[in-house]
Amino acid sequence: MNILAVDDKKDILTLIKTILEFEGHTVTDVDNGDDAIMACGTTSFDLILLDLMMDGKDGFTTLDIIRRSTFNASTHVIALTAKAYNSDRTLVLTRGFNDHIAKPFRAAELIQKVALLSRK
């Protein structure tokens, strides 16, 4: 799968990239919403992992713009967030995300969610 990972914490991006590339995926990583929007304007991704709380454009604003893009309007987007309550999960799903992974996340959870998408 071709995956875009967006998080303003470099250590999280490194972890995501290491885990998913080990699993055989191609990962593009960016550390802000503007760069994510630019990447989505030129590249079609199979999955986007998007942090909610970032400096500049937050994940909700970034997703709204991505959903209007030519290449990634229907791409599966998973929210990565420290907001782990059920109400937070409900909020991200109603705002257009396809799924939710709470931080800190387990590598097995990330691998499992990506594997499920790979089979579709």
Buried (B, 14 or more C-beta within 10 A) or exposed (E): BEBBBBBBEEEBBEBBBEBBEEBEBEBBBBBBBBBBBEBBEEEEBBBBBBBBBBEEBBBBEBBEBBBEBEBBEEBBBBBBBEBEEEEBBEBBEEEEBBBBBBBEBEBEEBBEBBEEBEEE
